[in-house]
Structure formats: structure tokens, C-alpha cells
Amino acid sequence: MNWNQLLSGKRFGMEEYHERKHERTDFQRDYDRLIFSSPFRRLQNKTQVFPLPGSIFVHNRLTHSLEVSCVGRSLGNNVSKELMQKYPEGSVNFPEIGSIVSAACLAHDMGNPPFGHSGERAISAYFSEGNGKQLQAEIEKEGGRYEDFLHFEGNANAMRLLTHQFIGRRKGGFVLTYSTLASIIKYPYSSIYAGKKGKFGFFQSEEESFHRIANELGICPSPTDANRFARYPLVYLVEAADDICYQIMDIEDACKLHILTTEEAIHLFLNFFEGERLEHIKQVMHLVDDTNEQIAYLRSCIIGLLVNECSHVFLEHEEEILNGSYNASLIDHIHDPAQQAYQHCSEIAYQKIYRAKEVLDVELAGYHIFSHLIDTLTEAVMNQRHAYSKLLLQRIPEQYDIHAPTVYGKVQCVLDYISGMTDVYALDLYRKITGMSLPAV
């Protein structure tokens, strides 16, 4: 792969307008377009890890995405500066790498359903263990890819949300640049090659769109697997920004919720440093007595450290990234003590945070709500002449194709609707269609 082709301002779905000039660059316009979009705003009411806040404010999908975008811009700017020095006659778009990565970071979670990752697991469970299994034979008979639902993946759903022409909408979806779209596709292969982890980058309905993006940008096939493509290089920076933010911010949130003590959080954070740097950080930290400010200062120091480390790893492995032979996250190759400290944070997060009662309660509720919503709405789209179906289908916005000619299309319509919901909307709809709640008159 080569940088000149990889960094393209051409827009997906509006290629004929590529030569039009604007005061903002194409990649800055991607960022602004995402910020002002309804699906992005809805992230404020989607769970990140912990339940949406009561008296204590913790991260939701919106605040997480904004922070990831800031970190992604820093990573992109670091890399672009070095690449411009390395290739003085290189791509004219090198200075825009920070803008591309920051825009992709805004979009990286837009396809995630309500209730955090438990929402993804609940959808997959419906098709692997629930009533969805009854649809498998019919979907496959029509040539549909059942694995798309069996391994429902928020990353693939983001690709669909950003590129699909929903009813009444314009061609090309959000009409983002090819480079921004490629930067969010962490798993550049279809669901039939998802493997045990169940990760993939696009649904059957968007496979042709992905191939268009790959061809336009010159994304090469994987040298180790002919069924997969190599990752687009900037995906590594988007992934690193996400890795940095969720791990560090989840610990800060856990401290605010008293799942971790202040002493535990500070100890975890100080482990990232050693020697004179550690002593200097301790001195500065103790200039204030407020423990929240102390933790915020440590968090900023760690993010700065990890941004520099991941930038260095990317540049060190640039050749392998461009030829498709690099197969790890950037965070996996950072140096000690940061590497050991990050791994320790991961272990503590799994033991004490992601298995905390508050998190499990969201997961349990999500499973039940999702199962009922999918079951009821799927029944309605499959039997549209039934009296109850006619009423329920009036709740589905017109942009979703309830009259799709295939079972695969009808199921995808239901999942488009449900995955776009906020936690509050999903819960409210569940209560209303089960009769647990009635609108006030």
C-alpha cells in the first residue's frame, strides 16, 4: 500500500463532486458532519460500561467518543509530522492524518446498540440460542448470510450506518471520504471468516461497498489469508486511541463509583512511570489535595505517555503495516513499565469493573429487553397482515425497510431500528409494548 493512494479525499457516494473546493478540507468536513448528526448525538444516551448516571456522572458513548477523538488527533498529528520528514515529496494529505483519525474516532462506536457491549451479545444470543434460530434455514435458502446476525458486530453496523442509503436518505449514507470510512473498519473481512472471536467488518449488504473502498485506496489482501484484507493503516491509530481511553477512563469512573478505592486507582496509575519521571509526577500530584484532581492529573500524564509510545510503535512498524504483515495492536508493543502497568490495569478492570454488580445488572436487563424487542418486531415484519403487527409496525420509522423482499432484509431492518435506539428509548418501548407503561394523556 502507498500513502498517496491511501489518503484520498474522494467521497463515498458522491465521487462526481470530488474536485469541488471548500474552505475546510474534506476530512475536517467529515468530522463536522459526524458531530452534527443525530446518530452521534444519540450516543449521549448509550451505555459505555456503567449504567447511565444518576447523581454521579460517568462516561457514556458520546463522552467516550469525544475523548477518543482527541487522543486520535494527537496520535495522527505525531505520525504525520514524522512521515512528512521521512517522505518530503510524499502525499499532499500527510498533514490531514490527524483530522482523518479524529473523525474516524468519532464514528467508531456509532454502530453499537444500547446497553454497551452487552447489547451486541444479546443480539448474537437471540440468533444462536433464542427464537432467531428458526429463521436460519429460510435466510440461508435465500442466499442470505446468517453469520451476520449470529456474530452481530457493532463495527460492521457502523460501516452500514455510515454508507447505506436508508429510505428517503441520500446515496452514500453520510458521504464520508473513503479514507475516513476505511479507518473505522477494524476487521476487514466478512462474518463467514469471523472465527471464534466473532469479529468482522461488514455485513453481506455492505460487502460491495467495502470492496469499492479497498479498490479506491489500494488496500491489499492479507499476505497470510486470501479471504481477508490487510487493515487500512490508520485503523491502528483509531484502535490505539480507543485502547488508551477506555482502559484509563474506566478506572477513573470506577473510582468515582467506589468500585475501586482512590488508593487503588492512584497506585494503578503511578505504575506507568519510574525513576525521575515518577518522582516528578508525585511532587506535582501532591500540589493539590483534591483526590479527583490528583487522579485527573495522573490520567493526563498516562494518556500523553501512551500517545507517544503508540506513535513510536506505528512509525517503527510502518513498513509492515503498509505491506499487511503487522498483526497486533499498537498498545501490545509499547515499552515497560507502561506495558506491564497497562496489562495490570486490564486485569483489574476485568476482575473488579466489568464483572461489577452494576455492570452485570445492565447486561441482564439488556438481554431481556433485546430478546423481547427483537422477537416482537421480527414477528411483526414477518407477519405484516396480523392486526397487532400492523399497529407495531407503525412505530418503526419510515427510513427502515419493513417491506424488504428477503427475510435477511427484514431482520436487518429490525436490527437497524433497535441498534439505533438509546438505552432510555429501548427501555421505554419495551415497557409500552409489554403493557408495563402507558402514555400519560
Protein Blocks (a to p, Z undefined) as FASTA:
>chain_A
ZZklmmccbdehilmlmmpccfbdfklmmmmmmmmpmklmmmmmccfkbccdfkbccddf
klmmmmmmmmmmmmmmmmmmmmmmmmmmlcfklmmmmmmmmmmmmmmmmmpcehijmlmm
mmmmmmmmmmmlmmmmmmmmnopafklmmmgcfklmmmmmmmpccehiaehijopafklm
mmmmmbgcdfklnojnopafbdfklmmmmmmmmmmnopacdfkbmkbccddfklmmmmmm
mmmmmmmmmmmmmmmnomacfklmmmmmmmmpgcjllmmmmmmmmmpmblklmmmmmmmm
mmmmmmmmmmmmmmmmmmmmmnopaccdfklmcccfklmmmmmmmmmmmmmmmmgmklmm
mmmmmmmmmmmmmmmmmmmmmmmmbmklmmmmmmpcfkbcfkbfbfklmmmmmmmmmmmp
cfklmmmmmmmmnopaccdZZ
